[in-house]
Amino acid sequence: MGFLKVSENNRYFTMDGKPFFWMGDTIWPAVSWYSMEELETYFARRKEQGFNVMHIMLAWAYVMDNEKHLGLAIPEEKIPLWLNNDPTTPNEEFFKKLDQIIAMAAKYDILVTILPNGGSMGTHVDQEKIITTENARAYGKWLGSRYKNEPNIAWVNGFDLLPWLYEDVAREFTEGLIEADEGNHLLFFHPCGGASSNHFHNEKWLAANFIQTWSDMESIQGMVTADYYRKPYKPVVHVEGAYEAGTEYTSAPITSWHVREQAYRSYLSGGFHTYGHNDLWRKPPYWKDALDSKGAWQMKILKDFFTSLEWWKLEPVYKLITPLFKYGHAAMCSADGDFAVIYYAHRSTLKVDFSKLRNAKKVTGEWIDPQNGKSLKKESFQGPICNIPSPAQLDDALLLLKPE
């Protein structure tokens, strides 16, 4: 694997000079809670499913008191990240394990995005004053120096807090990291709700905008599209939404349909997407079952569909479908008018405008079931505008349009 880069037009990522279709997964406590044997199982399955990005957290907070009764499958003794809780004295035992994880990920062609400063609502910067303006730069510099030449990683700043909280600490960490890294790796910022663009968009070090919506699925398209058009242009990643099988959301439990809807909304609004499963970050005794969840396998179907196309040509088009930004439906058209993709989030009839396709008068549409990837049928449509109902037998549907 090569180093992750941003495309010349600043719309997507590249690796080894080729477009890189970001499809992420979260296993936040990989270093703290998972053995190397368990991670081998994880990587093998995720590789099979087409995932090529994993998100991990170094300063992982301990399990919350209200979840201790669940009997989580976590080690009795955890390897400390730092000696004496001091970020200027990293624990070599911890980082040797991280070295192994990065090497294992590379074997499976998976990029590791590393969040060094933790989450859980600012545990290590707010609840406990461990990472501070006095030590954050040294900590960042040490990390940048150690991993400068590892190609399959990217760095993520942030504390699981609003971006303007402890901004001085975040900036100190950034300065140290980029000084030692010498520009080899991309750096992002993970927000706690909202978008990194709200506070850091114009920073040169911010390679792309990350968005977190939690359970607010209705906001995905508007937020992704807004960041897509924000200047200077940067790639956009819907990096954290509602986790499959999660129970804490207003729309819980989160099913494979929710998983599909979040993902297609992200990709067909001009961004990329990271999936997540509740049981991989909470790690109950049955966590391995999550590796074969419906949502995870249907993400493979999504990736297979997009990567069969020149997906990097896709761009948002106003009024390609009506209604837009409503009810979960999403659509994009290729810049050269060779094809368009529409996602029907549920059974519906959409008004489709073919005018951005090369030949708007006659268009062939292929219906695909996003639950199994099977092609159902092909239809011919007369343009330039047509009302198109989705197949009655599908809960949600993909429609691939090509001019005849």
N, C-alpha and C positions, 0 to 999 in steps of 0.2 A: 504493500500500500504506500501511496505517496502522501504528501502533505495536503490537507484540505485547503482549497483556495476559493476565492470569489471570482465569478465569471467577468469577462471584460465589460459586459453591459450592467454588471452589479445586480442581476436578477436572480441568480442561482449559484450553486456551488460547483466546483470542479475538483477532480482528482486525477492526477496523471494526464492532464490535458483534456479530459473528457467530462461531459456533464455528469454530476453526481446527484442521484435522486435520493434526497434525505428522507429516510423512514426510521424514526427513532423509537427507542423503548427505554423505560426507566427501571433501574434496579439500584436505587439510591444507596442502600447499605451494603453494597457488594464487598467492600474491604472489611467492614466491621462485623457483618453477620454471616457471610457466606464462606464456605470452605472452597479450596481450589477444585476439589472433586465436584462439588455442587455447581460451581461456575462453569466447569467443562460441560456439564449437562445443559446448563442454561445457554451457553454460546452455541453448542451444536444445534439445539432446536431453533434458536433465533436465526442462525445462518440459514437453516432449511426454510424458514418462513420469509426470508428476504430482508430482515432487519439489518441495517448497516451502521446504525448509531446507537450507542448505549450511554445513558446518563447516570453518573455516580456522584456521590457526595463523600467527601473525606471527613469533615467534622460532623459526623452523624450523631444526633442527640439520642439519648437512651429512650427506651419505650415509655410512653406516657402512663401515668399511674392507672388510669381507667381502662388500660388494655392489658395489664399484667396478668389478669385472671384468664386470659385467652390461651395461655400455655404456648406462647410463640416459640418457634424453633430457632432460638438464638443462642449463641455460646454463653456459657456461664462467665467466662473471663474474656474480656475484649482487649485487643491490642491497643494501647494508647497511641493516639496520633502524635502527640508531643510529649516530651519528658517534662514532668512537673507542670503540665498544662501551660507550657511556654512555647508559642509558635516559633521562637528563634532557636529552639532546640528540638528539631524534628526527630521522631523515633525511627531509627534505621530499620527495626523489625517491621514496623507498619509499612514503610515505603518499599521494602523488599517485596512485600506481598503485592503492593500496587504495581511494582515492576513486572511481577509475574502475570498479573491481570492484563496489563497492557500488551504483553507479549502473547498471551493467549488470545486476546481479542484480535490481534494482527493475524494470527493463524486462521481466524475465521473471517477475515476481511471486514472487521467491525471497528469503527471509529469510537474512541472513548472520550466523551465530553466530561470534564472534571470540574466539579464545583468544590473548591478547596475550603470555603469558609462556612459551610454548613447551612442549615435551614431551621425548620421548626420554630419559625417566628423569631429569628435572631438569637437563638440560644447562646451562641459563643461570642456575640458582640454586644448584646443588649441585656439578656437575662443574666449572663455571666460575662464579666469584662475580661475576656481572654484575648481576643483579637482587637488590638487598639491602634491608634495612630502611631504609637511608639514602636510597635513591632510588625505591623502589617507589611511595610516595605521590605524588611529583611526576609520575612516569610515568603513573599512573592518572588523575591530575587533568588532565594534558595530553590524554590520549585522550578522557576524558569531555567536556572542553570542545570539542574539535575535532568530535566526532561527536554532540553533544547533540541536534541537530535532524534527524539522519538516521533516518527511521522504520523502515527495513527491516534493522535490526541488533539483536543482543542480545549481551551480554558474558558471557564464561566465564572464571572464575578457575581457577587450578591450574597445576601444574608437571609432570604425569605422575608424581607421587609420591603416597605415602599422605597423606591430607589433614592429618594432624597434623605432618608434616614441613614445616618452614619456614612454619608457621602464622603466625608474626609477620610474615613478608614478605607472605603472602597478605592478611592483615588490613590492613596498610599500603596495599597496592595498592587494596583495596576501599574504604577510607576516602577516598582521593584520587579514585577514579572516581565514587563516588556523590555526593561533594560537588559535582563539576562537572557531572555528568549531570542533577542535579535531579529524579531519579525518572522520567525519560522511558523508560528501557530496563530490561528484565528482566536480572537477573544470576544466573548459575548457577555451579556448581563441578564441574569434570570430575575424577573420581577416577581413580586408577591401580589398578584392581581394586576391587570392592566398590561402595559407594554413598556419595554426598555426605552422605546423611542420617546416616551413622555419626558424623559430627563436627560438621556445620553445620546440622542440620535446624531447630533453633530460632532460627537467626539470621534476623532480619527481612529482610535483604537477599537471602536465598536464595529465589528465586522458585519453583523446582521442584527435585526431586531427580533427579540424573543417576546412572545405573548403568552400570558397565563389567563385563562378564563374560568378555571375551576368548573362549576356546573352551569355557567351562563352560556349555554350553547348558542343562544340567539345573537350573542354579540360577536361570534367568531368572524363572520363574513365582513361585517362593518369594520372591525379592528384590523383584520388582515389586509383588506383592500385599502384602508387609510394608510397603513404603513407601506403598502406596495407603491403608492403614488407619492409618498413623502420624499422630498429631496434633501440631500443627495440620495439617489437610489441605493437601497441595500436589500439583500435577501430577507425574507420574513419567515419565521418559524413559529407556528402555534405549538409551543413546547410543552404545555401542560394544561389539559382540560380535565374532564371527569374520568376517573379510572374505572376500567371494566370491573364489575362486581362490587364497586364501591357502594357503601350504604349510608354515607353521611350527607348525600346530596338531596336537594329538594325533589329531584326526579328519580331518586333511587328506587330499586337497584339499577345500576347501569348495565344495560344489556349490549349484545353485539350490534343491535340496531343503533344504539347511541354511539358506539364506537365508530361504525361506518359513517354516520351522519357527521360527526365531528371531523373525521378525516377528509371526507369528500368536500365539506365546506371549506376546509383549510386549503387543500390543493387547488380547488376550482375557484378560489378567490385571489390566487396569485402567490400563495405561500407554500410552506412545507409543514410537516406534522410529526409530532412524537406521541406515540401510544403509551398507555400505561395500564397495568393491572394491579388492583388493590392488594393482592396476596404476595406480590413480589417486593413491596416496600414494607408491608406489615409482617410478612413471613410467618404465617400460621403453619402448623405441622403438615398441612396438605398443600403447601405452596407449589409443589411440582405440577399439580393439576392445572395451574394457571398457564403453564407453558403450552398447553394444548387447548386453550379456550377458543371458543368460536371467533371471538373478536380478533385474536392474534392471527388465526389462519385466514380470516377474511381480509386482514391487512396485506397478506401475501397476494391475494386475488387483486386487491387494489394496485399493488406495485407491479404485478405482472401486466395488468391492463395499461397503466401509464407508460411503462418502459417498453411496451410494444409500439409506442408512438414516439414521435419527436416532441416529447412533452415540454422541452425547454422553449419551444416556439409559442406555447399557450400564453394568452394574456386576457385579462378581464375585458369584456365588451359590454358597454351599457345597452340595455334593452335587447340583448340576445334572447333572454327569456323574460316573460312577465307572468307573475310578479317576481321581482328581484329582491334579494335580501329578506325573504319572507318564507316562512314555513319550512326552511331548511333546504330548499332547492338551490342548486348552484350550477354555473356554466362558464366555460371559457372557449375562445376560438383561437386557432393558430394565427400568427401574425401574417402569414402568406395566404390565408383563406383556404388551406388544403383540408382542414378538418375542424370540427367543433365537438365538445363533450358536454353533455347535460346530465346532471344527477337529479333524479326525482326522489326526494326524501320519503315520499309516501305516494299512494295512488292519487293521481291528479291529472288535470289537463292544463298544459302550459301553452301560452302564446309564444311562438318561436319566430324570430326574425332572421332569415338566412342572408341578409344583405352583406354581411362580412365574409361570406364564402365566395369562392371564385365564380361559381355559377349559382346564383340565388334562385333561379327558376325551377331547377330540378335537382333534388337532393336525395341521396340514399341514406337511410338510417338503420343502424343495427342495434337491436335491443340485447342487453347483457344483464344477467342476474348477478348482482354484487355479492350474493351469499355463496355462490358456487362457481362464478366465473363463466358459466355456460352461455353461449349465444342462443337466443330464443328464435329470433326471426329477423328478416330484413324487410323494410318497407320503402316505397318511393313517395316522396312528398313534393307537391307543387308549391313553389315560392312566389313571391319573396317572404310572405308571412303565412304561417299555418298554425292552427290549433291542434296540438298533438297530445292525446291521452296516453298514459302509461299502461302497460299490459295489466289486466285485471288480476292475474295470478301472482303478481309480484308485490311484495310489501314496499320495496324501494327498487329503483331501476337505474341503469346507465343507458344512455343513448349516444352512440357514436355517429356523427353526421359527416358525410363526405359528398362534395358536389359531383354530379355525374358528368 
